Amino acid sequence: MATENIVLQGRHVRLEPLEQRHVDGLAAASAGDPSLYRWSPVPQGKIEAADYIASALVWRNAGKAVPFATVRAEDGVVLGSTRFFDLERWSWPQGHPLHGRDVPDACEIGYTWLTGSAIRTPANTEAKLLMLTHAFEKWEVLRVCFHTDVRNQRSRAALERIGGQFEGILRAHRMAADFIPRDSARYSIVASEWPGAKQRLIQLLDRT
C-alpha cells in the first residue's frame, strides 16, 4: 500500500513511522508542564506512551492512519507525534481516470503535539509543510481536513494563518483532554488552495 513506510525529511524535523522504539522518546517529550496539553490527550509516562503507539499502529495496520514520530533532524531527539488519519478512498467508477488508485483521495492531519521546548519553533510549521506537500503532491488528494478544540484559539489561529478555511463547529465531536466530549472547529484546505497555502508555509518557515 502506498501509505506505508513514509519518511518525510526536512531541514529541522524528520517525520518517521511511529514505532514502539519511540516509547522513551515520547515519554520524555511529554514530561513537563501539563498545561501545554490541556486541549488534547497526550501520553504521560512510558506506559501511556506504549499504549498510545499500540493504538496508532492498530489504525495504521487497518489502513486508517499513517502515524509519525516527529524527531529533530540534527540529532534524532523525539519532539512529539503527528499523523495522517481518516484516510478516505473514494469508489471511482470503472473507466474514470482515478479508478483503482491505491492512495487516499482525502485525509485529515491531526493528533499533533510537541514537547514544550519545540513549541514556537520551526518544528510544527515544517511538519505541516512536509505532510501537506506529501498529501497534495504525492497522493494528489482533493482535500485535507483539520480539527481542533473550539476553545484552542492558538491552534485555530495557526490553521487560519496557513490558509485553512473554517467550515463550522462539530458538536460533541471528540474526546477532550479532560475525557469529556469536546466541540471541534473544522478547517480544510482543498487542492485548488494548496499553492497559496504552500507559499504561506514557506514564508512562515523562512521567518523562523
ABEGO torsion letter per residue (X at the ends): XAABGBBBBBAABBBBBBBAAAAAAAAAAABEBAAAAAABBBBBEAAAAAAAAAAAAAAAAAGABBBBBBBBAAAGBBAEBBBBBGBBBBBBBBGBAABGBABBABBBBBGBBBBAAABGBAAAAAAAAAAAAAAAAAAGBABBBBBBBAABAAAAAAAAAAGBBBAEBBBGABBBAAGBBBBBBBBBBBAAAAAAAAAAAAAAAAAX
